[in-house]
Amino acid sequence: MKSDDRLVSKIKKLATMLSEDPGYCVLTGAGCSTASGLPAYRNVNGLWQHDKPMDHQEFVGSEIKRKIYWSRSQRGWPNFHKARPNQTHEMLTALQRSGHLGQIITQNVDRLHQAAGSKAVIELHGRLDQVICLNCTNTVSRQEFQQRLESLNSSNYGSECVIRPDGDVDICADLLSDFSIPRCECCDGDLKPDVVFFGGVLNPRTAAHALSAVNHAPGLLVVGSSLMVYSGFALVKRAIELGKPVVIINKGTTRADDLHTLKIDHESGQVLADVGSALSIPELRNYKASLK
Ligand SMILES: [Zn+2]
């Protein structure tokens, strides 16, 4: 069988699975947002593409680390904030509206599923558009916080910067000595983006909600994740323990490559558009399927 034929047959198989057992739970990762200009942490081999991202204990325990984070974030936020949903987000929304997909669980912090109109989104790792006080847990919008950052640190701008998936950018450390971090306006505590950093703990209610979504779904569809982060892999393990099918759409290696029911190693937006086309979803009439 030629590789195109194999791809077509896998897409048809996924369409059949969603048609016979609608309401699959979806788990999404950074690979969903690369086409929106937000790069994935890991390459197709599952290895880090940049330095390892911010660690929770380092952030909480070190003012210098917080300055490094916020000075990079000040520069990276405007581009991150401008990112818009791509075909993958739009197709997931369409398949959710048609009832073929149910709950969406995302490891992303970019809110692009909601921007595309998806409902029932569980954000495993939080949301980058909010900042939370480590002391009193008051939250403020990241956009509002950006204005405070900019007014305190108007010279913190260089020419080129490279965005990371959490809105971070690479920066020279020599700007840090004069850098000021705005403090909580309620209690003067330290502020943190409302996301789970590496080494941080998931909100227990969010984790339980995600497990419950997998428990109640007929199967799990993983889109754009290498599953190297345990919080996502744990959901795949749960689905497998319960005997539910696991389908993975991801370019490159994943941690569940020995465990899945079906794997489609291809660009997710196109695969989902083709699945939608095979399912004759009305919203997809305007999308031209690449595969016949
Ligand atoms: Zn506070």
Residues whose N, C-alpha, C, O or C-beta is under 5 A from the ligand:
A	BS01	ZN	C133 N135 C136 T137 N138 C184 C186 C187 D188 G189
